[in-house]
Amino acid sequence: MMTTNEKNKCAHLPCRCLVEAGDKYCGQACKEAGSEEVEIACQCDHGTCPLTA
């Protein structure tokens, strides 16, 4: 039996954080980010996200 620790990119387009398989967003800020506006920065406040404003 093989286990994988697969990670995907956060579904919030400007965010570059990785999330565990099965998760869609890296946190509440990205989950609540509006999809109606185009954003050029990410407000997730994760130190590993290079797009945090």
Steps between C-alpha positions, in 0.01 A plus 500: 500500500642833396415827671541839337523841653364669191458877519320738268501876453244704691186562289522877560666607174757752629606272789796268454467301823478122484212313658457137595322272254127537556525861621416785265630809685799565728290691752193706575629817330533323167170320545322832557683687222251623245510344158320800349809723503844444357764503772873543447602423858409240756381583852554155654787622727692173463872567506560249222267676256709736285196705398397618847442873491 
